[in-house]
């Protein structure tokens, strides 16, 4: 449930995710080579959610992030009982290698490098990837619950339709709102690939409606 207790002057909303949370491709988050801008878009769904709920936003997303990277990013933050967290978990097939000093190596099917090619040829399988996701997502859920943080979890696509089985030990009630479905109803972003401004707005307002309905 949404926690509207004041922390200093304004309660905080932390948003975690990949480029779909960062707002890559929106007009304030794109470079001439169509790469993401240096800062998350102010037109992306986290900004719209925060504005509608009167919360101070901290968008902690990273383009190309895997669920392992998102999990690690949540762990690097310090929360209080008055904070609110929304996690839009990423595509299951992504991966990363964590290093000391907060650096990491991204591994993705879109990356044309030796380590990614080796990973998907020799190491990756769908069952392992989905099991790892459920473990990391439930770890974050338990951690935030223990801290009294209001939290909401989403996935980009409907996992049931992807044939990903929910384990019996899962504790998370994911919001039934899927950005990928909304994305297909609206024009794409300026990079020709990511969700456009209208998709971000609809996605955000559905999140807000859900939070207000069940708070």
C-alpha positions, 0 to 999 in steps of 0.5 A: 500500500502507498505510504504517504508519510512525509520524509523531510518535505516529500515522500520518496518514490524509487523506480528500478528497471531497464531502458523501459524505466529509464525512458530510452528513446523519448525526446529528452533521452536520446542522442544523435546516434539514438543511444540513451541520454545521460539522465533518465527521461522526465517523460518516462512512466516513473516521473508521471507516477511520482507527479500524480502521487505527489512523491519525490522521484529517484529513478535508479534504472539503467538501459540494458539492465538484467534482473540481476543488475536490477536486484543489485541496484536495489541492494545498493540503496538505503530505504526508510519506512516512508519510502515507496519502491516500484520495480519493473523487472526486465527480460529474463534472458539478460545477465551480467557479471558483477565486479568490485567497485560497483562495476559490471559486465552486461550480457545480452542477446543484442551484444555482439561480443565474445562473452555474450556469444559464449554465454548464450551458446554454452551457459544460458537456458530458460529454466535457469534464467526464470528460476534466478529471476524468481529468487532475486525478485522474492529476495527483494520483496522480503527485504523491502517488506522487512523494512516496512517499505511500500513496494510494487512489482511489475514484469514487462510481459505476461510471464504466463503467456510466455510459458514461465511457470510461477513457483509455489514459493513465490510471495509477490503479487505482480501488478497485472499491467504489462508495458509490452502490451501497451507498447504495441498500441502506441507509436514507438519512441524516436529510436524506433524501438522503445515505448513512446511517450503515449505508452509511458503515459498509459502505463503510468496512469494504470499504475497510479489507478491501481495504487489509489484503488488498493491503498 
